[in-house]
Each structure stands twice: as C-alpha cells, then as structure tokens.
Amino acid sequence: DACENWGFFELVNHGISHELMDTVEKLTKEHYKKCMEQRFKEMVASKGLEAVQSEINDLDWESTFFLRHLPTSNMSEIPDLEEDYRKAMKEFTAHLEKLAELLLDLLCENLGLEKGYLKKAFYGSQGPSFGTKVSNYPPCPQPELIKGLRAHTDAGGIILLFQDDKVSGLQLLKDGQWIDVPPMRHSIVISLGDQLEVITNGKYKGVMHRVIAQTDGNGMSLASFYNPGSDAVIYPAPALVEKEKETSEVYPKFVFEDYMKLYAGLKFQAKEPRFEAMKAMEPTVNLGPIATV
C-alpha cells in the first residue's frame, strides 16, 4: 500500500543498532560545525541571503557533501573526514546496503517477481551504484522564501534516509497536499525513486518531496541512494507489463546513465516529461550483452 499510494514508508525494526545511529548523528553534526558551517555562512553572506525579499527558486538552503560507496568508495579521498567518522559511516552504510537489498527482495515478493529480480535489474556490468548525500539544514531566517531542498522526485532506485528526529522539514506531495513526514527516532525513511516506477511500469510511484527550512535548530539528513549501475538498462519487468497490457501505456527503456544526464538539468521539474524524453531516445539504446541479465 505504501509503495503504491505513497512512495514512502518508515522503518523502525531495521536491525541497525541505535548506538551506531547515535554515533553517526553526533559525528555528522560535529563535522558540520568544524568543517562546513563557516563555508555555508560565507556562501549566505556572499549571496546576500539573510535579507531576501522574494522567493528564491534556484537555490537550496542546505550544506552537503557526497560519499560514494559502490562500485568504488571515495571515502579515503575526502580530506577533512576524521578517522572515527569515516569508520562509523563505513559501518553504517554497509548495514544500509544490506537493508536496501533485503527491501528490494521484499518488493519483488509484493510484485510477484522472482526473488533477486530488482537487484539484477540494477546490476549493470559493475554492480549497483550506492552513495550517501550528507546534508545539514542550518537555521534559516526566511523559510517561507527559501526551501531547504526544492520539490523533486528521486531519480534512482531505493533511497534510505536517516534524518534528525528533532529538526525535520521533510514533506511529500499526496493528492495535491504537502504532508509532513514526521521523524521517528532511530527510524529509516524509505523513498522509491524513478527507476522503480519504470521497472514496475507505474505500479509503484516515485513521489514529489521537499525539505522545508526551519528558523531554529540544525537538521541533519543522510540520504543513501541504492541505484542501478551507470550502464544498467532499465525497462519495465515483462511479467508486470503482461498483466496490464490492455490497460496502461508501457514506460520507456533506457540506460540509467542517460536518464541521470537528463535528470541533472530537470531535477526540480515533473518527472513525466523526463520519461517522454527517454522514450524519444529509445531507438539508440544498444541492447548488447548487458541487457541479458
């Protein structure tokens, strides 16, 4: 029900130790204070954002950096990560990777697909890609004019979100209304990305969501993206298309990397035109050996 009607759900019995989650949260906030906060303040000052009068549509009120875990890790290349933070993140994201794979198999079960189908569909030639966007949402003087993160759907596969349980601002769009996603302590929020919408031929939907900036507090959010490999060919599962052939249009077939190139410029717009654009490009998809998984 959550996958079909909401595109989001919240997990509490996920098996990741609360102690590890507390450590990751503490170290993320310390790292922000020590390494990121000053840079963020300088950016705000340089753009004159303390005194904005009208809505800002081309900027997010967030301070972020990216960690890549698969196919290769970049953690050792990020200069200002302390050793204990690096170690905690490595342990935490290894648990999240296993959790993502377990969830994909549960989704297969729900959809009537064979076990392992979604993981295989994400595989590409080098396995899936997996990374974490580490975000802090500093106090914002005018949250009605600047969003923490503008409305978008997630481009990728399955997203596992560990967010601050005191300062939240995450909202999703349901039936034309923005609804708060209340943060529960030690929960992992799961969001479905565009790729799962394509593979399920629209049975599961990626949903528009955003983060509202807050005047007080400093929200933290770790979003880990378990995505297809860059050369994975994504297309609706034949078993699901067969079932609904008469009733619905079939989603496009494309190489994941091509979708990401398109998404980069259109992230904050509706997803439907992206799917249409991929359809127009379809003849160029080379269905070589990669596509036989």
BELTAZI-V17349 format. One line per field, one symbol per residue. phi: phi as a letter, one per 40 degrees, with the letter a starting at -180 (. if undefined). burial: I if it has 9 or more other C-alpha atoms within 8 Angstrom, else O. A space follows every 50 residues. Layout:
phi = ???
burial = ???
This chain:
phi = .cccbbgaabbbccgcccccccccccccccccdcbbdccccccccccgcc bcbbccbbabcabbabbbbbcbcbcccccbccdccdcccccccccccccc cccdcccdcdcgccdgcccccccgcbgcbaabccbbbcdbcbccbbccac cabccccbbbbbbdcbbbacbbcbfgbcbcbccbdgcbcbbccdcccccc fgcbbcbcaabccbcbgbcbabbbbcbccccccbaccdcccddbdccbcc ccbacddccccccdcbdcbccdcccccccccddcccccddccc
burial = OOIIOIIIIOIOOOOOOOOIIOIIIOIIIOIIIOIIIOOIOOOIIOOOOO OIOOOOOOOIIIIOOOIIIIIOIIIOOOOOOOOOIIOIIOOIIOIIIOII IOOIIOOIIOOOIOOIIIIOIIIIOOIIIIIIIIIIIIIIOIIOIIIIII IIIIIIIIIIIIIIIOIIIIIIIOOOOOOOOOIOOIIIIIIIIIIIIIII IIOIIIIIIIIIIIIOOIIIIIIIIIIIIIIIIIIIIOOIIOOOIOOOOO IIIIIIIOIIOIIOOOOOOOOOOIIIOIIOIIOOIOOOOIOOO
